[in-house]
Amino acid sequence: MLDRLYKKEGSFAIAVFANEKFSLEELDEPHLVLKHQIKDLWRPKPLLYQADSFLYVKGEELFLFYEMQHWDDPGVIAMRRTRDLKTWTDPVVVLQQPFHLSFPYVFMDKGVVYMVPESQESDAVHLYKADNDNLTSFSKVRTLLYQERKEGIHYNYNDSHIFIKDNIYYLFTSYQKDWMYYQELFVTDDLLHGKFVRHPQSPICISNEFGRNGGSLIELDGLLLRVTQDCHADYGDNVSLMEIDMLTPNDYREHVFRRNVLPSNNIFREGGHQLNIIRFKNNYVYATDYKENRWAWYRLWIAFLTKLKLHKHRG
């Protein structure tokens, strides 16, 4: 009975760090500038996930986009912003769909701000654009990819993002088939009207350790890094970095740059599965999430409330 109450995969919460230098060694308390904790589990619909954090700089503001999911509801995309890494606005929901959303990768192309969130429940990758300068709402532009959910596919086109190089759009995505992750790469020269075609070397990785993305590509200090989340033992154990040696429409090569980036001696002691790094006002800002395994007593509480509601309705 107790094993059924233990949520092994954990809940996730957000942490943001800042440092004047680029260092993966200082994801620690002195450099912590924002922390979202999982709390209020006694509520009928507790907030279980605040995960998949992405950063975006616009003018003098830093925007933080992330997945927000309450118990038994599909995930939505929320946003907070700051000017000084100290004071943050309250969360606002910027995108909500009938299906689950997460992994809100945000980028600019030709003066327009776009978002490519994970929408694997719809078996597709969708492109959205910002409706206003404050980035408080997004509207769908088009569907970039669709894949029929065939037998054996458990996750379909998850954790997708786009990297632009020499006017070519490289779409990184993955799916899980027969419990193995396949990292796929698609290419086009026209974001709004072109067809994304599979790269000649796709899938570029078949692995439960490196095959699923844990963030968008990181381009810093001459390095081009692909963030991966380690799922070979358990979901959300850690993230690793792959250095991309070659990226062209016809060639792709990468190698392991660093395993297990998130330190295990602080808030990441139970894991984490996201890393996003950006420059903002002379700081390197790191957006991550961390896992919290916990005894899921609230499952009994929610079951009790549901049963009580049904009883009142029948009465």
C-alpha positions as CSV (number, residue, x, y, z in Angstrom):
1,M,0.0,0.0,0.0
2,L,2.8,2.4,0.9
3,D,4.6,1.7,-2.4
4,R,1.5,2.9,-4.2
5,L,1.5,6.2,-2.4
6,Y,5.2,6.9,-3.3
7,K,5.5,8.9,-6.5
8,K,8.7,7.5,-7.7
9,E,9.1,9.7,-10.7
10,G,8.8,12.7,-8.5
11,S,7.4,16.2,-8.8
12,F,9.6,19.0,-10.4
13,A,10.3,22.5,-9.3
14,I,12.2,25.4,-10.9
15,A,15.6,26.9,-9.9
16,V,17.4,29.8,-11.5
17,F,21.0,30.6,-10.8
18,A,23.2,33.6,-11.9
19,N,27.0,34.0,-12.1
20,E,29.3,36.5,-13.7
21,K,31.3,33.7,-15.3
22,F,30.4,30.6,-17.3
23,S,30.8,27.8,-14.9
24,L,28.8,24.6,-14.4
25,E,30.4,24.2,-11.0
26,E,28.4,26.9,-9.2
27,L,24.8,25.7,-9.4
28,D,24.6,26.2,-5.7
29,E,22.8,28.2,-3.0
30,P,25.0,31.4,-3.1
31,H,24.1,31.8,-6.8
32,L,20.4,31.0,-6.5
33,V,18.1,33.8,-7.7
34,L,14.8,32.1,-8.0
35,K,13.3,28.9,-6.5
36,H,9.9,27.4,-7.0
37,Q,9.0,24.8,-4.5
38,I,6.3,22.2,-4.6
39,K,3.9,23.0,-1.8
40,D,0.2,23.1,-0.8
41,L,-0.3,19.4,-1.5
42,W,-3.2,19.4,0.8
43,R,-5.3,21.4,-1.8
44,P,-7.8,19.5,-3.9
45,K,-5.8,20.2,-7.1
46,P,-2.1,20.7,-6.0
47,L,0.5,22.1,-8.3
48,L,2.7,19.2,-9.0
49,Y,5.0,20.4,-11.8
50,Q,6.8,23.6,-12.4
51,A,9.4,22.3,-14.9
52,D,11.2,22.7,-18.3
53,S,12.4,26.2,-17.7
54,F,13.5,28.4,-20.6
55,L,15.0,31.9,-20.6
56,Y,14.5,34.6,-23.2
57,V,15.9,38.2,-23.2
58,K,13.9,41.0,-24.7
59,G,15.2,44.5,-24.2
60,E,15.9,45.1,-20.5
61,E,13.9,42.2,-19.3
62,L,14.6,38.5,-18.8
63,F,11.6,36.2,-19.4
64,L,11.2,32.8,-17.7
65,F,8.9,30.3,-19.5
66,Y,8.0,27.0,-17.9
67,E,5.5,24.1,-17.7
68,M,2.9,24.4,-14.9
69,Q,0.7,21.5,-14.2
70,H,-1.9,20.9,-11.5
71,W,-3.1,17.5,-10.4
72,D,-5.1,15.7,-13.2
73,D,-5.0,18.7,-15.5
74,P,-3.0,19.1,-18.7
75,G,0.1,21.2,-18.4
76,V,0.0,24.9,-19.5
77,I,2.8,27.3,-20.2
78,A,3.5,30.0,-17.6
79,M,5.8,33.0,-17.6
80,R,7.5,35.3,-15.1
81,R,9.9,38.2,-15.9
82,T,12.5,40.3,-14.1
83,R,14.7,43.3,-14.8
84,D,17.3,42.7,-12.0
85,L,17.2,39.0,-11.1
86,K,15.8,40.0,-7.7
87,T,12.2,41.1,-8.3
88,W,10.0,38.8,-10.4
89,T,6.5,39.3,-11.7
90,D,3.7,37.0,-10.7
91,P,3.2,34.0,-12.9
92,V,0.8,34.4,-15.9
93,V,-0.4,31.6,-18.2
94,V,0.6,32.5,-21.7
95,L,-0.5,29.3,-23.6
96,Q,-3.1,26.7,-22.9
97,Q,-4.4,24.0,-25.2
98,P,-6.8,20.9,-24.8
99,F,-3.6,18.7,-24.7
100,H,-0.7,18.8,-22.4
101,L,2.0,21.4,-23.0
102,S,5.6,21.6,-21.6
103,F,9.2,22.4,-22.8
104,P,8.4,26.0,-23.9
105,Y,11.3,26.8,-26.2
106,V,11.1,30.5,-27.2
107,F,13.2,32.2,-29.9
108,M,13.2,35.1,-32.3
109,D,13.3,34.9,-36.1
110,K,13.1,37.9,-38.4
111,G,11.8,40.2,-35.6
112,V,9.1,37.8,-34.5
113,V,9.1,35.9,-31.2
114,Y,8.0,32.3,-31.5
115,M,7.4,29.3,-29.2
116,V,7.8,25.6,-29.9
117,P,6.3,23.8,-26.8
118,E,6.2,20.1,-26.4
119,S,2.8,18.9,-27.5
120,Q,3.4,15.2,-27.9
121,E,-0.1,14.3,-26.8
122,S,-1.3,15.7,-30.2
123,D,1.4,13.7,-32.0
124,A,2.8,16.8,-33.5
125,V,5.2,19.8,-33.2
126,H,3.4,23.1,-33.4
127,L,4.7,26.6,-33.9
128,Y,3.2,29.6,-32.0
129,K,4.0,33.3,-32.2
130,A,3.7,36.0,-29.5
131,D,0.6,38.2,-29.7
132,N,2.1,41.2,-28.0
133,D,5.4,42.8,-26.9
134,N,4.9,41.6,-23.3
135,L,4.8,38.0,-24.5
136,T,1.8,37.3,-22.3
137,S,-0.1,35.2,-25.0
138,F,0.8,33.1,-28.0
139,S,-1.2,32.0,-31.0
140,K,-0.7,29.0,-33.3
141,V,1.0,29.6,-36.7
142,R,1.3,26.2,-38.1
143,T,2.1,22.5,-37.5
144,L,5.7,21.7,-38.3
145,L,5.6,17.9,-37.9
146,Y,3.1,15.2,-37.5
147,Q,3.7,11.5,-36.8
148,E,1.0,8.9,-36.4
149,R,1.2,7.2,-33.1
150,K,2.0,3.6,-34.2
151,E,2.3,0.5,-32.0
152,G,5.3,0.7,-29.7
153,I,5.5,4.5,-29.6
154,H,5.1,5.8,-26.0
155,Y,6.2,9.4,-26.4
156,N,5.8,11.1,-29.8
157,Y,7.8,14.2,-30.8
158,N,8.8,15.4,-27.3
159,D,11.1,18.2,-26.2
160,S,11.5,19.8,-29.6
161,H,13.5,23.0,-30.4
162,I,14.9,24.8,-33.4
163,F,18.4,26.0,-34.1
164,I,19.1,28.5,-36.9
165,K,22.4,28.5,-38.7
166,D,23.2,30.0,-42.1
167,N,19.5,30.6,-42.8
168,I,18.8,26.9,-42.2
169,Y,16.3,25.7,-39.5
170,Y,17.4,22.6,-37.7
171,L,14.6,21.0,-35.7
172,F,15.7,18.6,-32.9
173,T,13.1,16.3,-31.5
174,S,12.7,12.8,-30.1
175,Y,10.3,9.9,-29.7
176,Q,10.3,6.8,-27.6
177,K,9.7,3.5,-29.3
178,D,9.7,0.2,-27.4
179,W,11.1,2.1,-24.4
180,M,14.1,3.5,-26.4
181,Y,14.6,7.2,-27.2
182,Y,15.4,8.2,-30.8
183,Q,16.8,11.7,-31.3
184,E,15.6,13.0,-34.7
185,L,16.8,15.9,-36.8
186,F,14.8,17.7,-39.4
187,V,15.8,20.6,-41.8
188,T,14.1,23.3,-43.8
189,D,15.1,26.7,-45.2
190,D,11.6,28.2,-44.7
191,L,10.2,28.3,-41.2
192,L,6.7,29.5,-42.1
193,H,6.0,27.6,-45.3
194,G,8.7,25.0,-45.8
195,K,8.5,21.3,-45.2
196,F,10.8,19.9,-42.5
197,V,12.6,17.0,-44.1
198,R,14.5,14.3,-42.1
199,H,18.3,14.9,-42.0
200,P,20.3,12.2,-43.9
201,Q,21.9,11.1,-40.6
202,S,18.7,11.1,-38.5
203,P,18.2,9.6,-36.0
204,I,21.4,11.2,-34.7
205,C,21.3,9.3,-31.4
206,I,19.5,6.2,-30.1
207,S,19.9,6.1,-26.4
208,N,18.0,6.4,-23.1
209,E,21.0,8.3,-21.7
210,F,21.5,10.9,-24.5
211,G,18.5,10.5,-26.9
212,R,16.0,12.8,-25.2
213,N,16.6,16.6,-25.0
214,G,16.9,18.4,-21.7
215,G,16.9,21.9,-23.1
216,S,17.7,23.7,-26.4
217,L,21.1,24.0,-27.9
218,I,23.5,26.1,-25.9
219,E,25.9,28.4,-27.9
220,L,28.5,29.9,-25.6
221,D,32.2,30.7,-25.7
222,G,32.7,29.0,-29.0
223,L,30.9,25.8,-27.9
224,L,27.7,24.4,-29.4
225,L,26.1,22.0,-26.9
226,R,23.1,19.7,-27.0
227,V,21.5,19.2,-23.6
228,T,20.3,15.7,-22.9
229,Q,18.3,14.2,-20.0
230,D,19.4,10.9,-18.6
231,C,16.5,8.5,-18.6
232,H,18.4,5.2,-18.7
233,A,17.8,4.3,-15.0
234,D,14.9,6.5,-14.0
235,Y,13.1,9.6,-15.4
236,G,14.7,12.9,-14.7
237,D,17.9,11.7,-13.0
238,N,20.3,14.3,-14.4
239,V,21.3,16.1,-17.6
240,S,24.4,15.7,-19.8
241,L,26.0,17.8,-22.5
242,M,26.9,16.7,-26.0
243,E,29.3,18.9,-28.0
244,I,28.3,19.3,-31.7
245,D,31.3,19.0,-33.9
246,M,29.5,19.3,-37.3
247,L,26.0,20.6,-38.2
248,T,25.1,21.0,-41.9
249,P,22.1,19.9,-44.0
250,N,24.1,16.8,-44.9
251,D,26.3,16.1,-41.9
252,Y,26.0,15.8,-38.2
253,R,28.6,14.8,-35.6
254,E,28.7,15.1,-31.8
255,H,30.5,13.6,-28.8
256,V,30.0,13.5,-25.0
257,F,31.1,16.8,-23.5
258,R,30.1,16.2,-19.9
259,R,27.9,13.7,-18.0
260,N,25.8,14.5,-15.0
261,V,26.0,18.3,-15.0
262,L,23.6,18.9,-12.1
263,P,25.4,18.4,-8.7
264,S,24.0,15.7,-6.4
265,N,24.8,17.4,-3.1
266,N,22.2,20.2,-3.0
267,I,18.6,20.6,-4.4
268,F,19.5,18.2,-7.2
269,R,20.1,15.3,-4.9
270,E,17.1,13.4,-6.3
271,G,17.6,14.6,-9.9
272,G,16.7,17.1,-12.5
273,H,16.0,17.1,-16.2
274,Q,16.4,20.6,-17.7
275,L,19.2,23.1,-18.3
276,N,19.0,26.4,-20.2
277,I,21.8,29.1,-20.2
278,I,21.6,32.6,-21.4
279,R,23.5,35.9,-21.1
280,F,21.7,38.8,-19.3
281,K,23.2,42.0,-18.0
282,N,26.8,40.7,-17.6
283,N,25.6,37.5,-16.0
284,Y,25.3,33.9,-17.1
285,V,21.8,32.8,-16.1
286,Y,21.1,29.1,-15.6
287,A,17.5,27.9,-15.6
288,T,17.0,24.3,-14.3
289,D,14.5,22.2,-12.6
290,Y,14.9,19.7,-9.8
291,K,13.1,16.6,-8.8
292,E,11.4,16.0,-5.4
293,N,10.4,12.4,-4.6
294,R,7.8,12.3,-1.9
295,W,5.2,10.2,-0.2
296,A,2.0,10.9,-2.3
297,W,-0.5,10.9,0.6
298,Y,-2.4,13.6,-1.3
299,R,-3.6,10.8,-3.7
300,L,-5.8,9.4,-0.9
301,W,-7.0,12.9,-0.1
302,I,-8.0,13.6,-3.7
303,A,-9.6,10.2,-4.0
304,F,-11.6,11.0,-0.9
305,L,-12.8,14.4,-2.2
306,T,-13.8,12.8,-5.5
307,K,-15.8,10.1,-3.8
308,L,-17.4,12.7,-1.5
309,K,-18.4,14.8,-4.5
310,L,-19.9,11.8,-6.3
311,H,-21.8,10.8,-3.2
312,K,-23.3,14.3,-2.8
313,H,-24.2,14.3,-6.5
314,R,-26.1,11.0,-6.3
315,G,-27.8,12.1,-3.1
